[in-house]
Amino acid sequence: MRIEFDRDACVGHNRCYLLAPALFDVDDEGYAVPLVGGELPVELEAAARLAADNCPEFAITIEGGDA
């Protein structure tokens, strides 16, 4: 499983950072910054799904896995 992040779609709600701080940080302008590239460790898959499911702009999608 891997995270796909569309920076152009992100408007800075920061739900991903609040729900999955191991996967996302926030830049100086308030936009999300993914912290993990490539395949996610199994222990972060639930957090990735939670972040994707709660992104109001659908800027986060999950590739692979049971998404």
C-alpha positions as CSV (number, residue, x, y, z in Angstrom):
1,M,0.0,0.0,0.0
2,R,1.2,3.5,-0.8
3,I,-0.1,7.0,-0.4
4,E,-0.7,9.2,-3.4
5,F,-0.9,12.9,-2.5
6,D,-2.2,15.7,-4.8
7,R,-0.6,18.9,-3.6
8,D,-2.7,21.0,-5.9
9,A,-5.9,19.7,-4.4
10,C,-4.7,20.3,-0.8
11,V,-6.2,23.5,0.7
12,G,-4.7,23.1,4.2
13,H,-7.4,21.7,6.4
14,N,-4.6,19.6,8.1
15,R,-6.9,16.8,9.0
16,C,-4.3,14.4,7.7
17,Y,-1.7,15.8,10.0
18,L,-4.0,15.7,13.0
19,L,-5.1,12.1,12.3
20,A,-1.8,10.7,11.0
21,P,1.2,12.7,12.2
22,A,3.5,9.8,11.5
23,L,2.6,10.2,7.8
24,F,2.1,13.9,7.3
25,D,3.6,17.2,8.4
26,V,2.6,20.7,7.6
27,D,4.8,23.2,5.7
28,D,5.2,26.9,6.4
29,E,2.2,27.8,4.3
30,G,-0.1,25.3,6.1
31,Y,-0.2,22.6,3.4
32,A,0.3,18.9,4.0
33,V,3.7,17.3,3.4
34,P,3.8,13.5,3.2
35,L,6.6,12.1,5.4
36,V,6.6,8.5,4.0
37,G,7.2,7.7,0.3
38,G,6.9,4.3,-1.3
39,E,5.4,1.3,0.4
40,L,3.9,2.0,3.8
41,P,4.8,-0.1,6.8
42,V,1.9,-2.3,7.8
43,E,1.5,-0.5,11.1
44,L,0.8,2.8,9.3
45,E,-1.8,1.4,6.9
46,A,-4.8,2.2,9.1
47,A,-3.6,5.7,9.7
48,A,-3.2,6.2,5.9
49,R,-6.8,5.0,5.3
50,L,-8.0,7.3,8.1
51,A,-6.2,10.3,6.6
52,A,-7.5,9.6,3.1
53,D,-11.1,9.0,4.3
54,N,-11.1,12.4,6.2
55,C,-9.5,14.6,3.5
56,P,-12.3,16.9,2.4
57,E,-10.6,17.7,-0.8
58,F,-9.7,14.1,-1.7
59,A,-6.1,15.1,-2.0
60,I,-5.0,11.8,-0.5
61,T,-5.6,8.4,-2.1
62,I,-4.5,5.0,-1.3
63,E,-2.9,2.7,-4.0
64,G,-2.7,-1.0,-3.4
65,G,-3.8,-2.9,-0.4
66,D,-7.5,-3.3,0.3
67,A,-8.4,0.4,-0.2
